[in-house]
Amino acid sequence: MIQGCKKERSVYKTIYLPERLADAVDRIALRENVSFNRVIVCLVEFGVEAALATEDYAVRSEEHTSELQ
């Protein structure tokens, strides 16, 4: 899962996580043998891709509905 994430030029940002999420990320990092940061980057990538896909679907659906009227 995590191994497939690509490395790109990075910027430094600070985030605060609820303890339960930090613990879950630690477990994933240990299981996948990657860094905590790599897990965070991959999860954010997955989330952004999903949000954009949902947004794209909503726009296409809205356009289709307009065409039908």
Steps between C-alpha positions, in 0.01 A plus 500: 500500500751760616794375292339622177493868595737708295755735650495857374648836593375581848418798719510514878165523680400432858180316585336395824328162515267352756691239699285214368590593140868533580491154660328355193757660269782359715350151467474533121857630476631204701298250297609649166859566615486868399522830686214669679533787252475269197174356636358849555597609147342191344180532702469866406558409133225237518264746667568780254452265204171377646379855569588612148331194350186570703512866401546404133208257525280769654587747224433242225174400666393862526586559132306190398196612700514843334513340155186301576296808590 
